Amino acid sequence: MPRSRPPYPPEFRRQMVELVRSGRTPEELAREFEPSAQAIRNWVRQADVDEG
C-alpha cells in the first residue's frame, strides 16, 4: 500500500524536535502542523539516540 504523502523533510523534523525541546508539546505541534503527536515524539526520541 503506497504512502498517503511523501516523508517529511529532515529539516522539518529537526524544527519539530527543537520546538519540543524548547517547551512545546507534541500534541500542540500536531494541531498546528500536520504530523501526528506520536510521529513527533518518535522524531524526538530518535534525535536523542542519534545525539547520544
Residue pairs with C-beta under 8 A, 6 or more apart in sequence:
8 35
13 43
13 47
14 47
16 29
16 33
16 35
16 40
16 43
16 44
17 40
17 43
17 44
17 47
19 29
20 26
20 29
20 40
20 44
21 44
25 37
26 37
26 38
26 40
26 41
26 44
27 37
29 35
29 37
29 40
30 36
30 37
30 39
30 40
